[in-house]
Structure formats: structure tokens, C-alpha cells
């Protein structure tokens, strides 16, 4: 893994930070890791954030 690969996408970081506290508390570390490293959103994470999407 290169240094470039290990840097999180700033837009994804900003999206997660903008979520309400109760949503952030419901998200697991595994969901965050997958979201940050993949082009896909895990279904379990999608269900938690779908009402808070602004895009």
C-alpha cells in the first residue's frame, strides 16, 4: 500500500463528520473502514445514513 492509498478521501471524511451525533455513534469501525477504502457504501452503513444524505 502506498502513502497515497492510505490517505482517506477528504470528501468522505467531511461527509462522515457532518452526520448527526446519533448516526455517528451507530456506525461501526468496520463500516467506516470499508467506506473509506472502497468505492462502495456497505448496505448496513447506507441504511444508517440514507436520511442524512445531502448530495
N, CA, C and O atoms as a Tripos MOL2 file, in Angstrom:
@<TRIPOS>MOLECULE
protein
  220   219    55     0     0
PROTEIN
NO_CHARGES

@<TRIPOS>ATOM
      1 N           0.8500   -1.1720    0.0000 N.3       1 UNK1
      2 CA          0.0000    0.0000    0.0000 C.3       1 UNK1
      3 C           0.8950    1.2350    0.0000 C.2       1 UNK1
      4 O           1.8250    1.3380    0.8000 O.2       1 UNK1
      5 N           0.6130    2.1530   -0.8870 N.am      2 UNK2
      6 CA          1.4070    3.3750   -0.9510 C.3       2 UNK2
      7 C           0.8570    4.4070    0.0130 C.2       2 UNK2
      8 O          -0.2360    4.2500    0.5580 O.2       2 UNK2
      9 N           1.6330    5.4690    0.2170 N.am      3 UNK3
     10 CA          1.1650    6.5430    1.1050 C.3       3 UNK3
     11 C          -0.1130    7.1710    0.5590 C.2       3 UNK3
     12 O          -1.0090    7.5280    1.3240 O.2       3 UNK3
     13 N          -0.1960    7.3050   -0.7610 N.am      4 UNK4
     14 CA         -1.3860    7.8790   -1.3970 C.3       4 UNK4
     15 C          -2.6170    7.0280   -1.1000 C.2       4 UNK4
     16 O          -3.6970    7.5640   -0.8500 O.2       4 UNK4
     17 N          -2.4590    5.6940   -1.1250 N.am      5 UNK5
     18 CA         -3.5730    4.7880   -0.8540 C.3       5 UNK5
     19 C          -4.0560    4.8930    0.5850 C.2       5 UNK5
     20 O          -5.2340    4.6610    0.8580 O.2       5 UNK5
     21 N          -3.1710    5.2360    1.5050 N.am      6 UNK6
     22 CA         -3.5410    5.2490    2.9100 C.3       6 UNK6
     23 C          -4.2140    6.5500    3.3430 C.2       6 UNK6
     24 O          -4.7350    6.6310    4.4550 O.2       6 UNK6
     25 N          -4.2110    7.5670    2.4840 N.am      7 UNK7
     26 CA         -4.8570    8.8340    2.8280 C.3       7 UNK7
     27 C          -6.3530    8.7250    2.5580 C.2       7 UNK7
     28 O          -6.7520    8.3280    1.4640 O.2       7 UNK7
     29 N          -7.1810    9.0700    3.5320 N.am      8 UNK8
     30 CA         -8.6280    9.0000    3.3120 C.3       8 UNK8
     31 C          -9.0970   10.0960    2.3530 C.2       8 UNK8
     32 O          -8.4900   11.1640    2.2680 O.2       8 UNK8
     33 N         -10.1560    9.8220    1.6540 N.am      9 UNK9
     34 CA        -10.7620   10.7890    0.7390 C.3       9 UNK9
     35 C         -11.3480   11.9310    1.5710 C.2       9 UNK9
     36 O         -12.2110   11.6860    2.4140 O.2       9 UNK9
     37 N         -10.9050   13.1670    1.3560 N.am     10 UNK10
     38 CA        -11.3920   14.2970    2.1530 C.3      10 UNK10
     39 C         -12.9090   14.4830    2.0870 C.2      10 UNK10
     40 O         -13.5240   14.8930    3.0710 O.2      10 UNK10
     41 N         -13.5130   14.1860    0.9400 N.am     11 UNK11
     42 CA        -14.9680   14.3210    0.8210 C.3      11 UNK11
     43 C         -15.6930   13.2940    1.6860 C.2      11 UNK11
     44 O         -16.7250   13.5970    2.2840 O.2      11 UNK11
     45 N         -15.1570   12.0930    1.7490 N.am     12 UNK12
     46 CA        -15.7780   11.0550    2.5860 C.3      12 UNK12
     47 C         -15.6050   11.3790    4.0670 C.2      12 UNK12
     48 O         -16.5180   11.1730    4.8660 O.2      12 UNK12
     49 N         -14.4290   11.8850    4.4250 N.am     13 UNK13
     50 CA        -14.1880   12.2950    5.8160 C.3      13 UNK13
     51 C         -15.1640   13.4050    6.1920 C.2      13 UNK13
     52 O         -15.7790   13.3550    7.2570 O.2      13 UNK13
     53 N         -15.3090   14.3980    5.3310 N.am     14 UNK14
     54 CA        -16.2220   15.5140    5.6030 C.3      14 UNK14
     55 C         -17.6610   15.0270    5.7220 C.2      14 UNK14
     56 O         -18.4130   15.5000    6.5740 O.2      14 UNK14
     57 N         -18.0430   14.0800    4.8670 N.am     15 UNK15
     58 CA        -19.4010   13.5370    4.9270 C.3      15 UNK15
     59 C         -19.6610   12.8720    6.2750 C.2      15 UNK15
     60 O         -20.6870   13.1180    6.9080 O.2      15 UNK15
     61 N         -18.7310   12.0330    6.7070 N.am     16 UNK16
     62 CA        -18.9090   11.3440    7.9910 C.3      16 UNK16
     63 C         -18.9350   12.3320    9.1520 C.2      16 UNK16
     64 O         -19.7310   12.1740   10.0780 O.2      16 UNK16
     65 N         -18.0880   13.3300    9.1140 N.am     17 UNK17
     66 CA        -18.0530   14.3250   10.1920 C.3      17 UNK17
     67 C         -19.3290   15.1510   10.2590 C.2      17 UNK17
     68 O         -19.7070   15.6230   11.3320 O.2      17 UNK17
     69 N         -19.9950   15.3300    9.1220 N.am     18 UNK18
     70 CA        -21.2060   16.1470    9.0740 C.3      18 UNK18
     71 C         -22.4540   15.4070    9.5550 C.2      18 UNK18
     72 O         -23.5040   16.0220    9.7420 O.2      18 UNK18
     73 N         -22.3470   14.1080    9.7530 N.am     19 UNK19
     74 CA        -23.5080   13.3370   10.2080 C.3      19 UNK19
     75 C         -23.8740   13.7130   11.6420 C.2      19 UNK19
     76 O         -23.0040   14.0770   12.4330 O.2      19 UNK19
     77 N         -25.1580   13.6230   11.9740 N.am     20 UNK20
     78 CA        -25.5740   13.8730   13.3580 C.3      20 UNK20
     79 C         -24.9030   12.8840   14.3170 C.2      20 UNK20
     80 O         -24.5840   11.7580   13.9360 O.2      20 UNK20
     81 N         -24.6970   13.3100   15.5390 N.am     21 UNK21
     82 CA        -24.0040   12.5030   16.5370 C.3      21 UNK21
     83 C         -24.6320   11.1220   16.7020 C.2      21 UNK21
     84 O         -23.9100   10.1280   16.7870 O.2      21 UNK21
     85 N         -25.9500   11.0420   16.7480 N.am     22 UNK22
     86 CA        -26.5930    9.7430   16.9650 C.3      22 UNK22
     87 C         -26.3180    8.7830   15.8110 C.2      22 UNK22
     88 O         -26.2480    7.5730   16.0220 O.2      22 UNK22
     89 N         -26.1640    9.2980   14.6080 N.am     23 UNK23
     90 CA        -25.8280    8.4460   13.4660 C.3      23 UNK23
     91 C         -24.3770    7.9990   13.5770 C.2      23 UNK23
     92 O         -24.0750    6.8230   13.3780 O.2      23 UNK23
     93 N         -23.4760    8.9240   13.8920 N.am     24 UNK24
     94 CA        -22.0570    8.5720   14.0390 C.3      24 UNK24
     95 C         -21.8600    7.5160   15.1160 C.2      24 UNK24
     96 O         -21.0110    6.6360   14.9680 O.2      24 UNK24
     97 N         -22.6200    7.5870   16.1830 N.am     25 UNK25
     98 CA        -22.4860    6.6140   17.2640 C.3      25 UNK25
     99 C         -22.9750    5.2330   16.8520 C.2      25 UNK25
    100 O         -22.5610    4.2320   17.4370 O.2      25 UNK25
    101 N         -23.8470    5.1650   15.8550 N.am     26 UNK26
    102 CA        -24.3940    3.8870   15.4000 C.3      26 UNK26
    103 C         -23.5120    3.2030   14.3590 C.2      26 UNK26
    104 O         -23.6920    2.0180   14.0760 O.2      26 UNK26
    105 N         -22.5660    3.9370   13.7910 N.am     27 UNK27
    106 CA        -21.7040    3.3950   12.7400 C.3      27 UNK27
    107 C         -20.5500    2.6130   13.3630 C.2      27 UNK27
    108 O         -19.9070    3.0740   14.3060 O.2      27 UNK27
    109 N         -20.3010    1.4230   12.8190 N.am     28 UNK28
    110 CA        -19.2140    0.5900   13.3400 C.3      28 UNK28
    111 C         -17.8840    0.9580   12.6820 C.2      28 UNK28
    112 O         -17.8580    1.5660   11.6120 O.2      28 UNK28
    113 N         -16.7990    0.5890   13.3230 N.am     29 UNK29
    114 CA        -15.4510    0.8140   12.7770 C.3      29 UNK29
    115 C         -15.3070    0.0930   11.4340 C.2      29 UNK29
    116 O         -14.6970    0.6210   10.5050 O.2      29 UNK29
    117 N         -15.8680   -1.1080   11.3350 N.am     30 UNK30
    118 CA        -15.7780   -1.8740   10.1000 C.3      30 UNK30
    119 C         -16.4820   -1.1520    8.9570 C.2      30 UNK30
    120 O         -15.9780   -1.1270    7.8340 O.2      30 UNK30
    121 N         -17.6480   -0.5620    9.2350 N.am     31 UNK31
    122 CA        -18.3720    0.1880    8.2060 C.3      31 UNK31
    123 C         -17.5610    1.3960    7.7460 C.2      31 UNK31
    124 O         -17.4730    1.6730    6.5500 O.2      31 UNK31
    125 N         -16.9740    2.1080    8.6920 N.am     32 UNK32
    126 CA        -16.1550    3.2750    8.3510 C.3      32 UNK32
    127 C         -14.9520    2.8470    7.5220 C.2      32 UNK32
    128 O         -14.6520    3.4630    6.5000 O.2      32 UNK32
    129 N         -14.2660    1.8060    7.9500 N.am     33 UNK33
    130 CA        -13.0880    1.3340    7.2250 C.3      33 UNK33
    131 C         -13.4410    0.9440    5.7910 C.2      33 UNK33
    132 O         -12.7230    1.2950    4.8550 O.2      33 UNK33
    133 N         -14.5360    0.2250    5.6200 N.am     34 UNK34
    134 CA        -14.9510   -0.1940    4.2820 C.3      34 UNK34
    135 C         -15.3290    1.0140    3.4400 C.2      34 UNK34
    136 O         -14.9480    1.0990    2.2730 O.2      34 UNK34
    137 N         -16.0730    1.9460    4.0170 N.am     35 UNK35
    138 CA        -16.4970    3.1630    3.3250 C.3      35 UNK35
    139 C         -15.2880    3.9790    2.8730 C.2      35 UNK35
    140 O         -15.2790    4.5130    1.7640 O.2      35 UNK35
    141 N         -14.2750    4.0770    3.7230 N.am     36 UNK36
    142 CA        -13.1010    4.8850    3.4100 C.3      36 UNK36
    143 C         -12.1870    4.2060    2.3890 C.2      36 UNK36
    144 O         -11.4660    4.8920    1.6650 O.2      36 UNK36
    145 N         -12.2000    2.8830    2.3170 N.am     37 UNK37
    146 CA        -11.2590    2.1820    1.4460 C.3      37 UNK37
    147 C         -11.8820    1.6530    0.1570 C.2      37 UNK37
    148 O         -11.1660    1.1710   -0.7210 O.2      37 UNK37
    149 N         -13.1790    1.7350    0.0370 N.am     38 UNK38
    150 CA        -13.8670    1.1530   -1.1110 C.3      38 UNK38
    151 C         -14.6580    2.2250   -1.8490 C.2      38 UNK38
    152 O         -14.9410    3.2920   -1.3030 O.2      38 UNK38
    153 N         -15.0020    1.9340   -3.0690 N.am     39 UNK39
    154 CA        -15.8510    2.8350   -3.8300 C.3      39 UNK39
    155 C         -17.3210    2.6360   -3.5050 C.2      39 UNK39
    156 O         -18.1820    3.3540   -4.0110 O.2      39 UNK39
    157 N         -17.5990    1.6620   -2.6610 N.am     40 UNK40
    158 CA        -18.9790    1.3140   -2.3380 C.3      40 UNK40
    159 C         -19.3060    1.6520   -0.8880 C.2      40 UNK40
    160 O         -18.4230    1.7710   -0.0390 O.2      40 UNK40
    161 N         -20.5970    1.8020   -0.6360 N.am     41 UNK41
    162 CA        -21.0720    2.0100    0.7290 C.3      41 UNK41
    163 C         -21.7020    0.6970    1.1850 C.2      41 UNK41
    164 O         -22.5970    0.1870    0.5110 O.2      41 UNK41
    165 N         -21.2570    0.1350    2.3140 N.am     42 UNK42
    166 CA        -21.8790   -1.0990    2.8040 C.3      42 UNK42
    167 C         -23.3750   -0.8740    3.0510 C.2      42 UNK42
    168 O         -23.7770    0.2020    3.4910 O.2      42 UNK42
    169 N         -24.1800   -1.8720    2.7720 N.am     43 UNK43
    170 CA        -25.6260   -1.7400    2.9370 C.3      43 UNK43
    171 C         -25.9960   -1.3450    4.3660 C.2      43 UNK43
    172 O         -26.9030   -0.5380    4.5710 O.2      43 UNK43
    173 N         -25.3030   -1.9060    5.3480 N.am     44 UNK44
    174 CA        -25.6100   -1.5790    6.7440 C.3      44 UNK44
    175 C         -25.3470   -0.1020    7.0320 C.2      44 UNK44
    176 O         -26.0960    0.5250    7.7810 O.2      44 UNK44
    177 N         -24.2960    0.4530    6.4490 N.am     45 UNK45
    178 CA        -23.9970    1.8750    6.6220 C.3      45 UNK45
    179 C         -25.0090    2.7190    5.8620 C.2      45 UNK45
    180 O         -25.4710    3.7380    6.3750 O.2      45 UNK45
    181 N         -25.3550    2.3140    4.6590 N.am     46 UNK46
    182 CA        -26.3310    3.0500    3.8600 C.3      46 UNK46
    183 C         -27.6500    3.2120    4.6110 C.2      46 UNK46
    184 O         -28.2440    4.2900    4.6070 O.2      46 UNK46
    185 N         -28.1020    2.1450    5.2510 N.am     47 UNK47
    186 CA        -29.3650    2.2060    5.9940 C.3      47 UNK47
    187 C         -29.3000    3.2350    7.1200 C.2      47 UNK47
    188 O         -30.3110    3.8520    7.4580 O.2      47 UNK47
    189 N         -28.1180    3.4210    7.6990 N.am     48 UNK48
    190 CA        -27.9570    4.3670    8.8030 C.3      48 UNK48
    191 C         -27.8580    5.8140    8.3220 C.2      48 UNK48
    192 O         -28.2550    6.7320    9.0400 O.2      48 UNK48
    193 N         -27.3330    6.0270    7.1110 N.am     49 UNK49
    194 CA        -27.0860    7.3980    6.6520 C.3      49 UNK49
    195 C         -28.0560    7.8810    5.5790 C.2      49 UNK49
    196 O         -28.0240    9.0590    5.2210 O.2      49 UNK49
    197 N         -28.9110    7.0160    5.0600 N.am     50 UNK50
    198 CA        -29.7330    7.3730    3.9040 C.3      50 UNK50
    199 C         -30.6050    8.6040    4.1300 C.2      50 UNK50
    200 O         -30.8710    9.3360    3.1770 O.2      50 UNK50
    201 N         -31.0520    8.8530    5.3370 N.am     51 UNK51
    202 CA        -31.8970   10.0150    5.6080 C.3      51 UNK51
    203 C         -31.0890   11.2830    5.8310 C.2      51 UNK51
    204 O         -31.6590   12.3590    6.0120 O.2      51 UNK51
    205 N         -29.7650   11.1660    5.8210 N.am     52 UNK52
    206 CA        -28.9040   12.3120    6.1040 C.3      52 UNK52
    207 C         -28.0310   12.6860    4.9200 C.2      52 UNK52
    208 O         -27.1000   13.4790    5.0610 O.2      52 UNK52
    209 N         -28.3210   12.1250    3.7580 N.am     53 UNK53
    210 CA        -27.5430   12.4490    2.5660 C.3      53 UNK53
    211 C         -27.9540   13.8240    2.0670 C.2      53 UNK53
    212 O         -29.1400   14.1380    1.9740 O.2      53 UNK53
    213 N         -26.9640   14.6320    1.7500 N.am     54 UNK54
    214 CA        -27.2560   15.9640    1.2250 C.3      54 UNK54
    215 C         -26.8670   16.0790   -0.2370 C.2      54 UNK54
    216 O         -26.9600   17.1590   -0.8200 O.2      54 UNK54
    217 N         -26.4330   14.9780   -0.8360 N.am     55 UNK55
    218 CA        -25.9950   15.0090   -2.2360 C.3      55 UNK55
    219 C         -26.8940   14.1920   -3.1040 C.2      55 UNK55
    220 O         -26.6750   14.1060   -4.3120 O.2      55 UNK55
@<TRIPOS>BOND
     1     1     2 1
     2     2     3 1
     3     3     4 2
     4     3     5 am
     5     5     6 1
     6     6     7 1
     7     7     8 2
     8     7     9 am
     9     9    10 1
    10    10    11 1
    11    11    12 2
    12    11    13 am
    13    13    14 1
    14    14    15 1
    15    15    16 2
    16    15    17 am
    17    17    18 1
    18    18    19 1
    19    19    20 2
    20    19    21 am
    21    21    22 1
    22    22    23 1
    23    23    24 2
    24    23    25 am
    25    25    26 1
    26    26    27 1
    27    27    28 2
    28    27    29 am
    29    29    30 1
    30    30    31 1
    31    31    32 2
    32    31    33 am
    33    33    34 1
    34    34    35 1
    35    35    36 2
    36    35    37 am
    37    37    38 1
    38    38    39 1
    39    39    40 2
    40    39    41 am
    41    41    42 1
    42    42    43 1
    43    43    44 2
    44    43    45 am
    45    45    46 1
    46    46    47 1
    47    47    48 2
    48    47    49 am
    49    49    50 1
    50    50    51 1
    51    51    52 2
    52    51    53 am
    53    53    54 1
    54    54    55 1
    55    55    56 2
    56    55    57 am
    57    57    58 1
    58    58    59 1
    59    59    60 2
    60    59    61 am
    61    61    62 1
    62    62    63 1
    63    63    64 2
    64    63    65 am
    65    65    66 1
    66    66    67 1
    67    67    68 2
    68    67    69 am
    69    69    70 1
    70    70    71 1
    71    71    72 2
    72    71    73 am
    73    73    74 1
    74    74    75 1
    75    75    76 2
    76    75    77 am
    77    77    78 1
    78    78    79 1
    79    79    80 2
    80    79    81 am
    81    81    82 1
    82    82    83 1
    83    83    84 2
    84    83    85 am
    85    85    86 1
    86    86    87 1
    87    87    88 2
    88    87    89 am
    89    89    90 1
    90    90    91 1
    91    91    92 2
    92    91    93 am
    93    93    94 1
    94    94    95 1
    95    95    96 2
    96    95    97 am
    97    97    98 1
    98    98    99 1
    99    99   100 2
   100    99   101 am
   101   101   102 1
   102   102   103 1
   103   103   104 2
   104   103   105 am
   105   105   106 1
   106   106   107 1
   107   107   108 2
   108   107   109 am
   109   109   110 1
   110   110   111 1
   111   111   112 2
   112   111   113 am
   113   113   114 1
   114   114   115 1
   115   115   116 2
   116   115   117 am
   117   117   118 1
   118   118   119 1
   119   119   120 2
   120   119   121 am
   121   121   122 1
   122   122   123 1
   123   123   124 2
   124   123   125 am
   125   125   126 1
   126   126   127 1
   127   127   128 2
   128   127   129 am
   129   129   130 1
   130   130   131 1
   131   131   132 2
   132   131   133 am
   133   133   134 1
   134   134   135 1
   135   135   136 2
   136   135   137 am
   137   137   138 1
   138   138   139 1
   139   139   140 2
   140   139   141 am
   141   141   142 1
   142   142   143 1
   143   143   144 2
   144   143   145 am
   145   145   146 1
   146   146   147 1
   147   147   148 2
   148   147   149 am
   149   149   150 1
   150   150   151 1
   151   151   152 2
   152   151   153 am
   153   153   154 1
   154   154   155 1
   155   155   156 2
   156   155   157 am
   157   157   158 1
   158   158   159 1
   159   159   160 2
   160   159   161 am
   161   161   162 1
   162   162   163 1
   163   163   164 2
   164   163   165 am
   165   165   166 1
   166   166   167 1
   167   167   168 2
   168   167   169 am
   169   169   170 1
   170   170   171 1
   171   171   172 2
   172   171   173 am
   173   173   174 1
   174   174   175 1
   175   175   176 2
   176   175   177 am
   177   177   178 1
   178   178   179 1
   179   179   180 2
   180   179   181 am
   181   181   182 1
   182   182   183 1
   183   183   184 2
   184   183   185 am
   185   185   186 1
   186   186   187 1
   187   187   188 2
   188   187   189 am
   189   189   190 1
   190   190   191 1
   191   191   192 2
   192   191   193 am
   193   193   194 1
   194   194   195 1
   195   195   196 2
   196   195   197 am
   197   197   198 1
   198   198   199 1
   199   199   200 2
   200   199   201 am
   201   201   202 1
   202   202   203 1
   203   203   204 2
   204   203   205 am
   205   205   206 1
   206   206   207 1
   207   207   208 2
   208   207   209 am
   209   209   210 1
   210   210   211 1
   211   211   212 2
   212   211   213 am
   213   213   214 1
   214   214   215 1
   215   215   216 2
   216   215   217 am
   217   217   218 1
   218   218   219 1
   219   219   220 2
@<TRIPOS>SUBSTRUCTURE
     1 UNK1         2 RESIDUE 1 A UNK
     2 UNK2         6 RESIDUE 1 A UNK
     3 UNK3        10 RESIDUE 1 A UNK
     4 UNK4        14 RESIDUE 1 A UNK
     5 UNK5        18 RESIDUE 1 A UNK
     6 UNK6        22 RESIDUE 1 A UNK
     7 UNK7        26 RESIDUE 1 A UNK
     8 UNK8        30 RESIDUE 1 A UNK
     9 UNK9        34 RESIDUE 1 A UNK
    10 UNK10       38 RESIDUE 1 A UNK
    11 UNK11       42 RESIDUE 1 A UNK
    12 UNK12       46 RESIDUE 1 A UNK
    13 UNK13       50 RESIDUE 1 A UNK
    14 UNK14       54 RESIDUE 1 A UNK
    15 UNK15       58 RESIDUE 1 A UNK
    16 UNK16       62 RESIDUE 1 A UNK
    17 UNK17       66 RESIDUE 1 A UNK
    18 UNK18       70 RESIDUE 1 A UNK
    19 UNK19       74 RESIDUE 1 A UNK
    20 UNK20       78 RESIDUE 1 A UNK
    21 UNK21       82 RESIDUE 1 A UNK
    22 UNK22       86 RESIDUE 1 A UNK
    23 UNK23       90 RESIDUE 1 A UNK
    24 UNK24       94 RESIDUE 1 A UNK
    25 UNK25       98 RESIDUE 1 A UNK
    26 UNK26      102 RESIDUE 1 A UNK
    27 UNK27      106 RESIDUE 1 A UNK
    28 UNK28      110 RESIDUE 1 A UNK
    29 UNK29      114 RESIDUE 1 A UNK
    30 UNK30      118 RESIDUE 1 A UNK
    31 UNK31      122 RESIDUE 1 A UNK
    32 UNK32      126 RESIDUE 1 A UNK
    33 UNK33      130 RESIDUE 1 A UNK
    34 UNK34      134 RESIDUE 1 A UNK
    35 UNK35      138 RESIDUE 1 A UNK
    36 UNK36      142 RESIDUE 1 A UNK
    37 UNK37      146 RESIDUE 1 A UNK
    38 UNK38      150 RESIDUE 1 A UNK
    39 UNK39      154 RESIDUE 1 A UNK
    40 UNK40      158 RESIDUE 1 A UNK
    41 UNK41      162 RESIDUE 1 A UNK
    42 UNK42      166 RESIDUE 1 A UNK
    43 UNK43      170 RESIDUE 1 A UNK
    44 UNK44      174 RESIDUE 1 A UNK
    45 UNK45      178 RESIDUE 1 A UNK
    46 UNK46      182 RESIDUE 1 A UNK
    47 UNK47      186 RESIDUE 1 A UNK
    48 UNK48      190 RESIDUE 1 A UNK
    49 UNK49      194 RESIDUE 1 A UNK
    50 UNK50      198 RESIDUE 1 A UNK
    51 UNK51      202 RESIDUE 1 A UNK
    52 UNK52      206 RESIDUE 1 A UNK
    53 UNK53      210 RESIDUE 1 A UNK
    54 UNK54      214 RESIDUE 1 A UNK
    55 UNK55      218 RESIDUE 1 A UNK
